[in-house]
Amino acid sequence: EFEAYYDRGHTFRKQHKYALALQDYTIAIRINSKDPDTYQERGSVFYEINNIELARQDFISAIKLNPKDDFSYNYLGLIYSGLKKYEDAIYQFTSAMKVSSKNTCFYLMNRGNVYRKSGKKELAIVDYKKAATLGFVDGSKLLKEYYNIDYPGGKVK
């Protein structure tokens, strides 16, 4: 029963039928309140419809159930960045990188953007360079766009 609601919620989310997705994810959570992925998915829907507070609560619930949930840390970073709570955002992006190395470039870019927005130019440059060095082209593009720094990036041998 849980999986049926979870799966259908996921299908509705992909179809941008957010009210139906939220309904099914909520039922799935009532059936099994210990599944972090359901909170993460529902939080993503709340985020997409700009219900930031409920999204934040769901991502926090997901992390409590799975402290290695880099995806939820990233979303919390985006939420706090949007709220101009830059130190909180930096903490979340850093946490995402600590628990998982699979999306490091992405998290470096997000953290670099927060450093840039908060006036921490040198730290932004460091993160953009690290992302570019890891092969993330946008790191080089943003260094050029924001700081007029030519940085080729690519893998370092």
Disulfide bonds with the S-S distance in Angstrom:
none
